[in-house]
Amino acid sequence: MSTPTRLIIQNGTHANDGTGDTLRDATTKINDNFAVLFGLYTALDSDGDGMADGIDASPSGGATNDF
């Protein structure tokens, strides 16, 4: 699997200076970034149960408080 490219939203140098991405371009980048994350997550779900396999989703992440 190749490493996906992260799309960076350009904020501009100063507020409203016209050098950043438009709202439409920024939200397109956000959607594209989430689509990549969703694709990677679903690729990890080999049994189709909606949970990525091999990832402990418990609040403790499988860790214990035993010191």
Helices and strands as residue ranges (DSSP letters): H 23-43
